[in-house]
Amino acid sequence: MGIIVEFNPDLALRHIDHFKRGERLIEECIPENLEAGRTYNFLKKDQRNYWLHGELPLLQTEGNAQLSRPIASIIILEATHFLKNGQAYTKGKYLIKEVFDPASSEVHFESYAKRK
């Protein structure tokens, strides 16, 4: 038996409507009003590893690897693994560095690397 760990080059959270409908916790969703310089909590199912030494993209997910373009540039400040009812989770905090204009076609990341 192996140890299942996922390495994520981004943080992918659900649309806030999932929280409003009672389907997800607030920490599993993208906050309604993202603000640069503000810190938010996140929660992901399973044991995940994130890069902690720089900026990475915040994406919106609909599940099954259906991901949006980057919504913001973030820094993961902390990530902790824990068990709840026998299921592994990863929780943590992230800092918003920059919020992107959704109408813009500007490219902000090449894969996980922030463009200057």
C-alpha positions in Angstrom: 0.0 0.0 0.0 1.4 3.4 -1.0 0.9 6.9 0.3 -1.4 8.9 -2.0 -0.2 12.6 -2.3 -1.1 15.1 -5.0 1.3 17.8 -6.0 -0.6 21.0 -7.1 1.0 23.8 -9.0 -2.0 26.0 -8.3 -4.8 26.4 -5.9 -8.2 25.4 -7.4 -11.3 26.3 -5.5 -15.0 26.2 -6.3 -17.3 29.1 -7.2 -18.8 30.8 -4.1 -22.3 29.7 -5.3 -21.4 26.2 -4.1 -21.2 27.6 -0.6 -24.4 29.6 -1.0 -26.3 26.5 -2.0 -24.9 24.6 1.0 -22.9 22.2 -1.1 -19.4 23.3 0.1 -17.7 24.9 3.0 -16.7 28.6 2.6 -13.0 27.6 2.7 -13.5 25.3 -0.4 -14.7 28.3 -2.4 -13.3 31.5 -4.0 -14.3 34.5 -1.9 -16.9 36.7 -3.5 -14.7 39.9 -3.3 -11.0 39.0 -3.7 -8.7 41.8 -2.4 -5.0 42.1 -3.0 -3.1 42.0 0.3 -5.7 40.0 2.1 -5.3 36.5 3.5 -7.9 33.8 3.1 -8.3 30.2 4.3 -8.6 27.2 2.0 -9.7 23.6 2.4 -9.1 20.7 -0.1 -10.0 17.1 0.2 -7.0 14.7 0.1 -3.4 15.1 1.0 -1.9 17.9 -1.2 1.5 19.5 -1.5 1.8 23.1 -2.7 4.8 25.2 -3.6 5.5 27.7 -0.8 8.4 29.7 -2.3 6.6 32.1 -4.6 3.5 33.1 -6.4 1.1 30.6 -8.0 -2.3 30.9 -9.7 -5.7 30.8 -8.0 -8.1 28.9 -10.3 -11.8 28.1 -10.3 -12.6 24.4 -10.6 -15.8 22.6 -11.5 -14.1 19.3 -10.6 -12.6 16.6 -12.8 -9.7 18.9 -13.8 -12.1 21.5 -15.4 -10.1 24.6 -14.5 -10.5 28.3 -15.3 -7.7 30.7 -16.4 -5.9 32.3 -13.4 -8.2 34.5 -11.3 -5.4 35.8 -9.1 -1.8 35.4 -8.1 -1.4 34.0 -4.6 1.2 32.9 -2.1 0.4 29.9 0.0 1.4 30.9 3.6 0.7 27.5 5.2 -0.7 24.1 4.4 -1.6 21.4 7.0 -2.7 17.9 6.5 -5.3 16.3 8.8 -7.8 13.5 9.1 -11.5 13.9 9.6 -13.7 10.8 9.8 -10.9 8.8 8.2 -10.6 11.1 5.2 -7.4 13.1 4.6 -7.7 16.9 4.0 -5.4 19.8 3.4 -6.2 23.2 5.0 -4.2 26.4 4.9 -3.9 30.1 4.3 -3.1 32.1 1.1 -2.3 35.7 0.5 -3.7 37.5 -2.6 -0.8 39.3 -4.4 -2.8 40.4 -7.5 -6.4 40.0 -8.7 -6.7 39.7 -12.5 -9.3 41.3 -14.7 -11.4 38.5 -16.1 -12.1 40.5 -19.3 -8.4 40.8 -20.1 -6.6 38.4 -22.4 -3.3 39.1 -20.8 -1.3 36.0 -19.9 -0.2 36.0 -16.2 1.3 32.5 -15.8 3.2 30.1 -18.0 2.1 26.8 -16.4 2.8 27.5 -12.7 5.4 30.3 -13.3 4.3 33.9 -12.9 5.2 36.1 -15.8 7.0 39.4 -15.1 
